[in-house]
């Protein structure tokens, strides 16, 4: 990813059997590399592509050269989450 580009962050929530599940209260949180929260977004069904598949088109701040993103929701009153990081390259 190059600085200033939009990156599509995507998650596919699955249960322990590998079946896609639709969580409720889905949130996307962006952290810097020091694990300090930068932003948080609440995702509704307009961000859902398929069963359990959510996305968000994110434009990171120019001062970030790497960030961590975390999708979290609730399934059967238990949290479900996925976390990854993105490194930004300068042109």
C-alpha angles and dihedrals in degrees: 000000000000124000112272094022124125113242123202108225111201139180135187109203112210135175124233089274092057094252117140112246133192110231124199126229094029114191133179116209124190119206133183119233090271088062092249112147112245103174141351130203130192110220123210129182092287085075093050118103099177141336105324094351116120131169142185128194104223131187108198122217114265093244093061117094092173135009140183122227128198129191114198134175142149127262119180089347091303127108121252121189146171126195134187140151137237126210117209120214125202120230 
